[in-house]
Amino acid sequence: MTIKLIATDMDGTFLDNHGEYDRPRFAKIYQELHKRGIYFVIASGHQASELADYFADYPDMWFIGGNGAELMNAQVGLSAETFAPEATDQILKVLSAYPELQIALCGTQTVHVSQHANPNFIAQMRDYYYQLETCTDLNAVTDPVVKFDIICAPEKTNQIVYELKPKLAGIAVPVSGGQGSMDLIQPGMHKGRALKRLGERLHVLPSEMIAFGDGTNDLEMFHYVKTGVAMQNAPASVKANATAVTGTNLDSGVLSYIERAVLEISH
């Protein structure tokens, strides 16, 4: 197969449950991909600037951040599409009917949470995002918002996503990141769209791309590229939309698939 671009989700896909990956193994793979002119792209809900920091050893790598709202390369810079201020206000008004939700407003650099939020939530967001600020009122945040990161009771996730879809129609799209978490993203703004934009920029066709993922927010990538690879740890609904299934995020399933199917390296 002729592959020119590989895109992968981060959490639950490329990274293990401790937020790590096999760095020596990846360094060899990346070097070989670079030699063959194959782009490696990280596509994540994390901020693109944070991803670029995390992969600082790879300055030519491309990043899709904010679940598709951001596109970044260290040499080219960051482009981001954000919610209009009135849309942010409307969303917060709808969410106010769900006081049990823990909400973070994600800008391109800073993530904002209420100082009255659950301390565990604040700690969790501080672990997930590099630059976090607490504020007295989320309605007073003036930083342009890329997406909303929301934590809820795991058993209520699907129901809340179901209820929010019509209430936020045309304003935001709720996307489950797994039981207990969801993102609100801009309509039409998803990883698949960002991958299309990047492919057009780099002159790479969807038939020349592979995408890896484990969540419903990866499905647009699967639908856009020729080869969508689900992780073994992904839900059945995600696997059903994939072309192939690889190992889990705990046994470097992404790296194993690249070695086997792209680089044709056998161990």
C-alpha positions in Angstrom: 0.0 0.0 0.0 1.2 3.5 -0.8 1.0 5.5 2.4 2.1 9.2 2.6 0.5 10.2 5.9 -0.2 8.5 9.2 -2.5 10.2 11.8 -3.1 9.0 15.3 -5.1 9.9 18.3 -3.2 10.3 21.6 -5.0 9.1 24.7 -6.1 5.5 24.6 -4.4 5.1 21.2 -0.8 6.2 20.9 -0.2 6.7 24.6 -0.5 4.0 27.3 -2.5 4.6 30.5 0.3 6.6 32.1 0.5 9.0 29.2 3.7 7.5 27.8 4.9 5.6 24.7 7.9 3.6 23.7 10.2 6.5 22.8 13.3 4.6 21.5 11.1 2.4 19.3 9.1 5.4 18.0 12.3 7.3 17.3 13.5 4.5 14.9 10.1 4.3 13.3 9.8 8.1 12.8 13.3 8.2 11.3 12.3 5.5 8.8 9.0 7.3 8.0 10.8 10.6 7.5 13.3 8.8 5.1 10.4 7.5 3.0 8.6 10.9 2.9 5.7 9.8 5.1 4.1 12.4 7.4 3.3 11.5 11.0 0.4 13.5 12.5 -0.9 13.6 16.0 -4.7 14.3 16.1 -6.0 15.0 19.6 -8.3 16.8 21.9 -5.2 18.3 23.5 -4.2 21.8 22.5 -1.9 21.9 19.5 0.7 24.0 21.3 0.8 21.5 24.1 1.3 18.6 21.6 4.1 20.5 19.9 5.8 20.9 23.3 5.4 17.2 24.1 6.9 16.2 20.7 9.6 18.9 20.7 12.2 16.4 19.5 10.2 16.2 16.2 10.0 19.8 14.9 8.7 18.8 11.5 5.7 16.9 12.9 2.1 18.1 12.2 -0.5 18.5 15.0 -4.3 18.5 14.9 -5.5 19.9 18.2 -8.8 20.7 19.9 -10.4 17.7 18.1 -9.9 19.4 14.7 -10.2 23.1 15.4 -6.4 23.6 15.4 -3.7 22.8 12.9 0.0 23.4 13.8 3.5 22.8 12.7 6.5 24.3 14.6 7.9 25.8 11.4 4.5 27.0 10.0 2.8 28.1 13.2 -0.7 27.7 14.5 -4.1 28.2 12.8 -7.2 27.9 15.0 -10.9 28.3 14.6 -12.8 29.4 17.7 -16.4 29.8 18.9 -17.9 33.2 18.4 -18.4 34.9 21.8 -22.2 34.8 21.5 -22.0 31.1 20.8 -19.9 30.6 24.0 -22.5 32.5 26.0 -25.4 30.5 24.5 -23.6 27.2 25.3 -22.9 28.2 28.9 -26.6 29.1 29.3 -27.6 25.7 28.1 -25.1 24.0 30.3 -26.3 25.9 33.4 -29.3 23.5 33.4 -26.8 20.8 34.3 -25.1 21.9 37.5 -23.5 18.5 38.0 -21.3 19.0 34.9 -17.7 20.0 35.4 -16.8 22.4 32.6 -13.5 23.6 31.1 -13.2 26.3 28.4 -10.2 25.5 26.2 -8.4 28.4 24.5 -5.5 28.0 22.2 -3.0 28.5 25.1 -4.9 28.5 28.3 -7.7 26.4 29.8 -10.2 28.0 32.1 -12.2 26.4 34.9 -14.3 27.8 37.7 -12.6 28.2 41.0 -15.8 26.7 42.5 -15.4 23.5 40.4 -14.8 20.1 42.1 -11.2 20.1 43.3 -10.7 16.6 41.7 -11.8 18.0 38.4 -9.4 20.9 38.6 -6.6 18.5 39.5 -7.6 16.3 36.6 -7.6 19.2 34.1 -4.3 20.4 35.5 -2.8 17.0 34.7 -4.3 17.0 31.2 -3.6 20.6 30.2 -0.3 22.4 30.7 -1.7 25.9 31.3 -4.8 26.0 33.5 -6.3 29.1 35.1 -9.2 29.3 37.6 -11.7 32.1 37.4 -14.7 33.3 39.5 -17.1 33.1 36.5 -16.8 31.2 33.2 -19.1 33.8 31.6 -16.5 36.4 32.2 -13.7 34.6 30.2 -12.8 36.6 27.1 -10.2 34.2 25.7 -11.6 32.7 22.4 -12.7 29.2 23.0 -11.6 26.3 20.8 -13.7 23.6 22.6 -15.5 22.8 25.8 -14.1 19.9 27.9 -16.8 18.4 30.1 -16.7 15.7 32.8 -19.9 14.0 34.0 -21.2 10.9 35.7 -20.1 7.9 33.5 -23.5 6.3 33.6 -25.1 9.6 32.4 -22.7 10.4 29.5 -24.8 9.0 26.7 -28.0 10.5 28.0 -26.5 14.0 28.4 -25.0 13.8 24.9 -28.4 12.8 23.6 -30.1 15.7 25.4 -27.5 18.3 24.4 -27.6 17.6 20.6 -30.9 19.3 19.9 -30.4 22.0 22.5 -27.1 23.0 20.9 -28.0 22.3 17.3 -26.1 24.7 15.0 -24.0 26.0 17.8 -22.0 23.1 19.1 -21.7 19.3 18.7 -21.4 17.1 21.8 -18.9 14.3 21.3 -18.3 11.6 23.8 -14.7 10.9 24.7 -15.7 7.8 26.6 -17.9 7.2 29.6 -17.6 10.2 31.9 -16.2 12.7 29.5 -17.3 14.7 26.4 -16.2 17.6 24.3 -18.4 20.3 22.7 -16.8 21.1 19.4 -17.7 23.6 16.7 -20.2 22.3 14.0 -18.3 20.7 11.2 -15.0 21.0 13.1 -13.6 17.6 13.7 -10.4 15.6 13.1 -11.6 14.4 9.7 -12.1 17.9 8.5 -8.7 18.9 9.8 -7.1 15.9 8.1 -8.7 16.9 4.8 -7.3 20.5 5.2 -3.9 19.1 6.0 -4.0 16.6 3.1 -4.8 19.4 0.7 -2.0 21.5 2.0 0.5 18.6 1.8 -0.9 17.2 -1.5 -1.8 13.8 0.1 -5.0 12.0 -0.9 -7.3 10.2 1.6 -6.4 6.9 -0.2 -2.7 7.6 0.9 -3.6 8.0 4.6 -3.9 5.8 7.7 -5.7 6.9 10.9 -5.6 5.3 14.3 -8.1 5.9 17.0 -10.1 4.4 19.9 -13.1 6.8 20.4 -16.1 8.2 18.6 -14.2 11.5 18.1 -11.9 9.5 15.7 -14.7 8.2 13.5 -14.6 11.2 11.1 -10.9 10.3 10.4 -11.9 6.7 9.8 -14.6 7.8 7.3 -12.2 10.2 5.5 -9.1 8.0 5.1 -8.8 4.7 3.2 -7.5 2.8 6.2 -9.0 3.5 9.6 -7.4 1.3 12.3 -9.1 0.9 15.7 -7.4 -0.1 18.8 -8.2 -3.5 20.4 -9.3 -1.5 23.5 -11.8 0.6 21.5 -15.6 0.1 21.9 -17.3 -2.2 19.5 -19.0 0.7 17.8 -15.6 2.2 16.9 -14.2 -1.1 15.7 -17.3 -1.6 13.5 -16.3 1.6 11.6 -12.7 0.6 11.1 -10.9 -1.1 8.2 -8.6 -3.0 10.6 -8.0 -3.6 14.3 -4.5 -3.5 15.9 -3.3 -4.2 19.5 -4.1 -2.1 22.5 -2.6 1.2 23.6 -0.8 -0.8 26.4 1.2 -2.9 23.9 2.1 -0.2 21.4 -0.6 -1.3 18.9 0.0 1.8 16.7 3.7 1.2 16.4 3.3 -2.6 15.8 0.8 -1.9 12.9 3.2 0.7 11.3 6.1 -1.6 11.5 4.1 -4.5 10.0 1.8 -2.9 7.5 3.7 0.2 6.4 7.4 -0.3 7.0 7.2 -4.1 6.6 9.6 -4.7 9.5 9.3 -8.0 11.2 10.5 -8.7 14.7 
